[in-house]
Amino acid sequence: THALLPPAGWTALLEEAGFTASVCQAGDERTASLSGQFVLVARRRPAVADRIWTAPVTDDAAALLAAALDEVRMAAAQPVPPRLWLVTRGARAVVPGDAPDPVQATLWGMANSVAIEHPELRLTLVDADDPAAVPTLAASGTQETRLAVRNGAVFQARIERMAPPALPPTIRPDATYLVTGGLAGVGLAVARWLAASGARSIVLVGRTLHPVDGFPPDVTVSAHACDVGDEAALSALLATLARERPAIAGVFHAAGVLDDAVLAQQTQDRIARVLRPKLQGGLLLDRLTRVLPIEHFVLFSSSSALLGSAAQANHAAANAALDALAERRRASGLPAVSIAWGAWAEIGAAARAGEGVARRGLLPMAPAAALEALGHAMTADVPAFGVLDVAWDRFLDRFPPGLVPPLFAAMAPPRAPSGVDATARAAAPASLRGALEAAAEADRTGLLLERVRALVARILGLPAGTLPEPAAPLRELGLDSLMTIELRNALASACETRLPATLVFEHPTCTALATHLGSRVFADLLPVEADGDGLDALDADDLARLLEQELGAADAQLAGTP
């Protein structure tokens, strides 16, 4: 919109940088609200818009995830991020007879975390019996992000509400119930629930032995230190139990560890550490107990596999594998259920995360209510589902506008309370742009800064009515890496555009963020004079590189426009 170069010069630079460009003269109805001598519209050529990666079939889940994350990082590092497609084979149970591969399924859990940390990639998964069909599907421009292909038919994934099973489970006093991760937290709560439900022989397994109490005197409870990912150790424990205890009728696999890190900091070692108790332990329990009269095989998955969780790609991957394991057992005619648990209040990892989990929309469930739900879940007809309490409006607000995955289409935010004045709702601006347009021109800069400060306060969990100082460094206020991702996405949602992943790092105060947004996103409402001297000092090559960088965010937005 400035005349450093004539239109033909800008077009030539854009073409050289890999864009197609057209010039709209000021006054065109598309650009009537903008000022300047001319307006350039640029879009990266479709040939680089999509990137497709097909997952190899392997037994090494950690290596598979590390390779996939390399693809994610390479795509996210592009000046204009492409749409990224990951292709799996046999990761999901889609049609009758499907027996999914838990290793392939790890990619589906990881992808849900990527969708939160890097929504600009529009990460799309396709579980295909014929991967050769995927390029045609990608070329169709579908907005779906979770798909499966079976015999040429295309299926779309959706999260939907389900009615809770009505039948209670059968807990036998003459059988043994094995609980991994049973020496603390959720596992110990489950063991006490089993005792209250009629179990008289309970075996608790954990990494570190320590005393447990709270069981009735007529219940035999033993605690064992055992790495469930160690086949020799687990086999020895099961052999001992076969000699000394009634036959095992129930397995409750609640073992797990966390090693949270944003995608840029995830490593294969970190991934393997989290996979070991969940995936390797689950696979060993599945194989080593097949000779036993198992009636209940309950896998404790996580909402991270179902909904995604920033900085928990490894955790989400491990739990998605448990979902697939339950589906595979059911396909073989064996009992199994995998429950993607939401946050438990007072106990468990989500409870330790405190207000941060609730701030993201995942509301803590009272342990008594969760245990009651466990009993019903054990008799469900489907092998994998979630038990969780979600504030969907808060959860979906983490995605920028237009980038909420269709997976959540059925989870519409609740309607406004009936007591709210409908006239007031209708009069309220629908977006930040609407609020700025409605304000007097002299007030817009201050309003934008106030909105940025309010968003930062929400992400930081500051008390109601408290706003951060405009010039205070956000890191010093407690903004960590995970919150940085949340803030970038919240700002993108408020501005109804896509913003670069480095936004908060490059503009680390509320004032800097508001100034940047005012000059780039709302320049037509808050005009800022360009630094002509800086541009004049650039040679043609530097100008081309600058143009590539500066048009990145706008091009990403155009690429997602239907």
Secondary structure, DSSP 8 states (H G I E B T S, - for coil): --TTS-HHHHHHHHHHTTEEEEEEETTSTTSTT--SSEEEEEEE-GGGTEEEEE----S-HHHHHHHHHHHHHHHHTSSS--EEEEEESS-S--STT----HHHHHHHHHHHHHHHH-GGG--EEEEESSGGGHHHHHHTT---SEEEEETTEEEE----------------TTSEEEEETTTSHHHHHHHHHHHHTT--EEEEEESS--------TTSEEEEEE--TT-HHHHHHHHHHHHHHS--EEEEEE-------B-GGG--HHHHHHHHIIIIIHHHHHHHHTTTS--SEEEEEEEHHHHH--TTBHHHHHHHHHHHHHHHHHHHTT---EEEEE--BSSSHHHHHHTHHHHHTTEE-B-HHHHHHHHHHHTT-SSSEEEE-EE-HHHHHTTS-TT-S-GGGTT-------TTS-HHHHHHS-SSHHHHHHHS-GGGHHHHHHHHHHHHHHHHHT--TT----TTS-TTTTT--HHHHHHHHHHHHHHHTS---TTHHHHS-SHHHHHHHHHHHTSTTTS-----HHHHHT--HHHHHHHHHHHTHHHHHHHHT--
